[in-house]
Amino acid sequence: MSSNYEELLNESVEKLTNKCIFSAITALVKTQITI
């Protein structure tokens, strides 16, 4: 069960990281377009 929990945790962290990276890129693109 612990391994299952770890897998879920890793997936969540990956999704969060991807979301943060995507948000950062989107913000950068928006500022580039504005300038």
LINHU-V364376 format. One line per field, one symbol per residue. ss: DSSP state (a for helix, b for strand, c for the rest). psi: psi as a letter, one per 20 degrees, with the letter a starting at -180 (. if undefined). burial: + if it has 24 or more other C-alpha atoms within 12 Angstrom, else -. A space follows every 10 residues. Layout:
# LINHU-V364376
ss: ???
psi: ???
burial: ???
This chain:
# LINHU-V364376
ss: caaaaaaaaa aaaaaaaaaa aaaaaaaaaa aaaac
psi: hhhggggggg gggggggggg gggggggggg hggg.
burial: ---------- ---------- ---------- -----
